[in-house]
Amino acid sequence: MDAKILAASDKHPKPADRVFQYGTAGFRMKATLLDSVVFRVGLVAALRSRKLGGQTIGVMITASHNPPEDNGVKLVDPMGEMLENSWEAYSTELANAKNEDVAKVYKALEEKLKINPATPARVIYARDTRPSGPKLVQALVDALEAAGAEYTDYKLLTTPQLHYLTRCTNTEGTPQSYGEVSEKGYYEKLAAAFVRAMKGKKTVGPVTVDCANGVGGPKLAELLKYLPKAPEGVEIKILNDDVLKAEVLNHECGADYVKTKQRAPPSSKAGPNERCCSLDGDADRIIYYFNDPEHGFRLLDGDKIATLAASFIGDLAREARLSDELKIGVVQTAYANGASTKYVEKSLGLPVVCTPTGVKWLHHAATKFDVGVYFEANGHGTVVFSQQALKAFKTKEPESPAQAQALETLRALTDLINQTVGDALSDMLLVETILAHKSWTPREWDLTYVDLPNRLVRVEVGDRNLFKTTDAERKLVEPQGLQEQIDALVKKFKDGRSFARASGTEDAVRVYAEAATRSEADDLAGKVAGFCRQEGGAK
């Protein structure tokens, strides 16, 4: 096998003087630099599968909301979750090995991790619509064949579909079976659950879905074939679904554009108070918004989706008389608006846990609850249910029709929600279900709480590693004395809050600030950014 790996590796040489790092989103960069990285990720996938006794590992080739010339690759663990933390280091080690040392490093990892090379290795993979995808898939296949792995190509999928299929593959034929192992099975499961969850309820008016000219466009069109038409279902208008012109991917559209620009895509023709949402390029994030006739553009981001879901599930648990048996909680990052945290704790009466930025941290914290709701403000998130919660929904004996209906809706939600990872298509159906049950317009949803004005500032620094944090990235421990300066400043602002954290990908520090007014939030952010420039040796 060593000779095979070395021969295959020679076809995919590592660019000189490049250092690669497996981060929250796997490896992501200009597609022209990725060939050797994807090859070596294929080797890691084979090792990971063998280490886990032949369980299937997923590989997704995508760069999400990045521009079309970028691409990326990430590994998916057997239950559809992010790659286990320790394996990020092994992926980084292999990605940076000298060309002539690839087989040697592979063998060393095999021995260090006590992996039996005779154990079967199984991998499934897919890609998004980027033109660089097919060539990178070939690099992956070369690695899987050299490592003697079995593999299945699912071709074009959204990232959440690949996560879903990874779990389905590994649970097939077990009591924990997650669904039929096919793309068709994914659509059928979501559609059937949506019908059950919507029983007797109706959506009002259409929802316009901006698909970022990415893979979510054709996949949403496919899902629509399985959903009932309005009024029993939901009327969906698809926008920005051109996957043939590579250059339009994420261009002036998509969840990241809407969130950062705080405006609808220029292509949007939605009328006043009409529900709109935007997916990102690989359909794992979703942002809602609408045009208020009085106040203009209104954003309903991940915080608003999390509070909507937590409120609805909390109400259902009470109606089902399960609120004393189940622990329901919300997981956020430091970027969550302070008003949303206050709303969850004070109005909904639910606990909030704060974790470092990155889906893997949120997901892990959410599994500590019976019902864990997590969303990043950027629109990436989901809801996870414990085995105890699933059992309670199935076995609780209802004593009234209302209780029976609440239990059935909860059971439907466990199938409607893709619990493996944030899934824009699944999350959209969840939001539509909740708004129909509550008979809410987007304006009524928006009025649940008012966001504190906030500002995010990027500060270029000479060395981001000078900035070290604690308390879920909300407090700086280094440079010494900087946190005390920030704390003293924050006290001067009504409803003030600010933190600074190093970027995970570049020599920059991100400063977040919120306060009672827009001008105060801007002022606070600007002053904290000034402190960081001084301490970080600004470029």
Secondary structure by P-SEA (a helix, b strand, c coil): caaaaaaaaaaccccccbbbbbccccccccccccaaaaaaaaaaaaaaaaaacccbbbbbbcccccccccccccccccccccccccaaaaaaaaaaccccaaaaaaaaaaaaaccccccbbbbbcccccccccaaaaaaaaaaaaaabbbbbbcccccaaaaaaaaaaaaacccccccccccaaaaaaaaaaaaaaaaccccccbbbbbbccccaaaaaaaaaaaaccccccbbbbbbccccccccccccccccaaaaaaaccccccccccccbbbbbbcccccbbbbcccccccccccccaaaaaaaaaaaaaaaaaaaccccccccbbbbcccccaaaaaaaaccccbbbbbbcccaaaaaaaaacccbbbbbcccccccccccaaaaaaacccccccaaaaaaaaaaaaaaaacccccccaaaaaaaaaaaaaaacccaaaaaaccccccbbbbbbbccccccccccccccccccccaaaaaaaaaaaaccccccbbbbbccccbbbbbbbcccaaaaaaaaaaaaaaaaaaaccc
